[in-house]
Amino acid sequence: MLRDCEYPDLMPLINGLPDLPGTALVLAPIWDCREKLFGDERAALESMAERRQQEFSSGRYCAHRCQELLSLNLEPILRKERSPVWPSTAYTGSISHCDIVAVAAITTGKIGIGIDIERTNRVKERLFATLFTQNERTDLADLPSTAPAIAFSAKESGYKAIFPTGGQYIGFHEAAVKLDWPKQTFTIEYFGTHEPNRALHSGEGYWQVEENYVLTIFVIN
């Protein structure tokens, strides 16, 4: 996996992830990257508030750096219902951001890839019943305090990995994350009825924690 990190304090978040063939991952600070956008990407900014413009442009900047690392054409990455629309069927990708950084991943070697970054204190106990199944909540009770944020982020990266092919929203109780704490890996079981989403069962997930942030990545083979 080709990697680039422009936020040195969080370098371990991406360096600790496994090598994935045909994949690039880039992490960079959130800043005003509108001059780095292409074509209709700039037009998409018109309806956004200033902070959202920075998040959007920083995420696209990371994605374009992934295109460069993989020697792909630099093409606009537009959006549909807030999800990125990848300009070529030769690859797919994912974009995420938190309060200080944006991150993107693109792969030419997997059916799907999802990436997510969160603060480790984001998921409060009052949200557990909404975000997690009863079995998940039972498992989380025996794990360290960062586990809820990791599990939530894992669900987000799984959803992002399957959405380009599945094309349907997945409720939080339609899928369950199983964390392998010693290995820092996870799997996702899908309980819903939308058949394309069952491809989640063939996926593999990984996470890293550094400072107050967790990064998860999920790939569908």
Number of C-alpha atoms within 10 A of each C-alpha: 17 16 18 19 19 13 15 12 10 20 15 15 21 23 15 12 19 10 12 14 12 15 23 25 28 25 30 21 21 23 17 17 17 17 9 13 20 17 11 11 19 17 11 14 16 10 9 11 9 12 11 13 21 20 23 27 24 29 27 27 26 28 28 25 23 27 22 13 19 18 9 15 11 15 16 18 19 19 12 7 6 8 14 17 16 18 14 11 7 10 19 23 27 26 27 25 21 15 11 12 20 28 29 27 28 30 25 18 17 19 18 27 32 29 31 28 29 23 20 21 14 14 19 10 10 8 11 16 13 11 21 22 17 13 11 20 14 11 15 19 11 9 12 9 12 18 20 26 21 29 23 22 25 32 30 22 26 30 27 27 28 26 18 19 13 18 12 13 13 20 13 17 16 14 22 22 24 17 23 12 12 6 9 15 19 22 20 23 17 18 14 13 9 13 9 13 23 18 19 23 13 12 22 17 26 23 27 19 21 15 11 12 19 23 27 29 28 29 24 19 14
